Amino acid sequence: MKKALVKISVVVLAASSMLLLTSCSKKPTAGSESNGSDASQTYGMNSGTDSDGFKVNSLKAPSNQTYYFAFNKSDFRPQDMKALLIQADYIASHANARVRLEGNTDNRGSREYNIGLGWHRDQTVARILEQQGVRANQIQMVSYGKENPAVPGDNEHAWALNRRVDFIYKQKG
Amino acid sequence: MCMNHVLFLNIKRVLFSSRKRGEAMRVFFEKIVLLIAGFSFLTAAHAALHLELTQGMNAAIPIVITPFANQTNNVPGNTTLSQVISNDLQNSGQFSVTTSQKSANDLVTGQVRQIGPSRYQVSFQLVNLVPANTTDATNTTTLLNLSFTANQAGLRGLGHHISDLIYQKLTGVRGVFSTKIAYVLVQRYADRPSHYQLIVADQDGFNPQTLLNSEQPIMSPTWTPDGRELAYVSFEGHHASIYIQNLATGGRSIISRYPGMNNSPAFSPHGRRLALVLTVSGNPNVFVMDLAGRRLTQLTNDYSIDTEPTWAPDGNALFFTSNRAGGPEIYRYDFASRQVSRVTFDGNYNARACLTPDGKTLVMMHRDSGSFNIAKQDLSSGRMTTLTDGGSDDSPSLAPNGKMVLYGTRFAGREVLGLVSIDGRVKLRLPSQIGDVQDPSWSPFLQ
C-alpha cells in the first residue's frame, strides 16, 4: 500500500505542473500603462511595460515586480530601489504576505552555472528585503537560470529582458 | 510510439492501484492520466531525431556491408538489418561504408531466416579482405561468424549489437550503438506556458520515449551507473527538486528537496553516492549524499557559485565549476586530502566538465572571445583543445567509451544536439522537427 501511495504521488506530481497552469498565471498582464515617471504613474496589481518591452514596476504595494540585471552581474540597480523598498515595507508590515523570487539569466553559458547566477540575483533582492525587516520565511527563492526566458532570441535586447528577478506575491497578507 | 504505449500502460497500472482510494480520487487521476498520455502520444511521435554526419574523417576504415540474404524492411523504423548496421558504422565516423570490395578493408555478410511467427535467426560474418603479410587476394580472414535469434521488435536492437561487435573487432574499442541518450525537449508558445519533456531515445535518436511532461523546466538528466534510472531536476511547484525515475516502470521518487536549490545531480561511479548542489548554507555549494541513508556531506563552503560536480572515474575526486576567482573555472576536490585545486587556466569561462573513462581528459564548455564551444583539456599536460565551433555550445556529455561527445548547440534558430569525436575530427547533428532539444546525457553501457 505504501508503494501504491508513492506511485500515486508520482502521478500527482507529474500532473501538478499542468494544473498550476490554470491556478497560477506567472506573468502579470499589463493592466495599466505607465510612462515611467512618478507623476503620471498609475497604480495596479500589475506593472506596465515600457516601449522597449521592459516591465515598469508599480510603486503601489502589493504588486508583482520585475528587476533587471547587467550581464553576468547580480548587483541591484539603484533605479529599482524605490519600488523594491515600497514592497519591502508592505511585506514587513504584513506578517502573512509571502513572495517568491524567480531568478533568471540570459541564454548564454552553462545551464547549471546560470542557475547559480540566478540564485545570486535572488539573494541580492532577498537581502534588501530582509534589511527592511522582512522575515526569511516570507521569501521563497527559486532560480530558473536560462531555462525560463521571458522572451526568445539571441540578441542584446532579448538578453537584457531575460536577465531578471521576477518578484511574485504568493499571498498578499 | 510503441514505447509510449508501454508508458501509458504503466501509468494505467498506477490508476488501478489507486482505486481503493475512492471513486472521486479515481476520476481525478483518470483525467490526469489522460492528459499525460495524450501529451506523450502526440509529441513523441514527431520528436524523433535523425543523425546527420556533418564532418567525416579521411582515415575512416572502408567497409562493405552487403544486404543480408532474405532480409526485409521489417526492422523497426521501416528499414533493414544491413541498413541499420551501415548507418551505425558510417555515423561513428570511424568507417566509410562503400560498395566496392576492391577498395575495402573489410566485408560484412549476413543471412536472415524466419523460424517462427515473429521469430528470426540472424547470422553474420565479418571478413578481413586485406590480410597482413600476403599479397594473395583470395587469402581472407573471417574475424567474426555469429548467429542470433530475435523477434521482429528486437531486430533493430540486434542490428546495433552486430554494429557493436564489428566496431570492437576492428577498432579495439567497445561500441556504443546499443546505448541510449536522455534529453529535454522544450516547446515554447506565445500564448501559453512552455511545455517541457524529459525524453530517452536510442543513441541514434530513434524510439523516443517521454518520461515526464511538465509546464515547468526540467534539466540536468543523469544516468545511474547501471543505466536503469535517471536523476534529473524538475521545477514542479516552482521549486527545484532532484528526482530519480525508474526507466522500466516510470515510477519515481524525490531524492532531494531542501529549501532553495537542489541541482546538478551526479552519481558516483558505483552509484552509492550522489553529488549535488544545495543552498542550505546560503550560497550554491557542492554536497555528497549517501544514497542509502540520505546523509549529506558538504564539500565546498564559500561565497561563490560552486556547481556542476562530476566524478573522477576512480571515485577519488570530484571536479566542479566555481567562480571563486572571478569567472567560472574547473576545480578538483580530492576526497583523501579534502583539498581543492584549480584545474583550468586557459580562458575566463570553463564550465560543466565531464571526464573520459580513463580519467585523463576533461571535456567542458569553453568560452573564447564571446563564443561558447566544447573543448577538452589533457589533465597531465594541461593543454586545452577546442573541439567545436558552434558558438553557443553547452552541456557536453561523453559516450561511455569516451570516443564521442554529445552536446547542445544551435542550428537554424533552434536548439539541437550535436556530436563530436574526442579528436574533433568527426561531427554529427541530431536535428529535431519540433521544439528545442537540449541538456543531453549519454547513458552508460547497457546490459
Interface residues (C-beta under 8 A of the other chain):
Chain A: A4 V6 K7 I8 V10 V11 V12 L13 A14 A15 S16 S17 M18 L20 L21 K26 R100 E102 N107 R108 G109 S110 R111 E112 Y113 I115 G116 L117 W119 H120 Q123 Q140 M141 V142 S143 Y144 G145 E147 N148 P152 D154
Chain B: I11 V14 L15 S17 S18 K20 R21 F29 I32 V33 L35 I36 R188 R192 P193 S194 L212 N213 S214 E215 Q216 P217 M219 S220 F235 E236 G237 H238 H239 A240 G250 G251 R252 S253 G260 M261 N263 S264 V277 T279 G282 N283 P284 I305 D306 T307 E308 T321 N323 P328 Y349 A351 R352 M365 R367 F372 S392 D394 S395 R410 Q438 D439
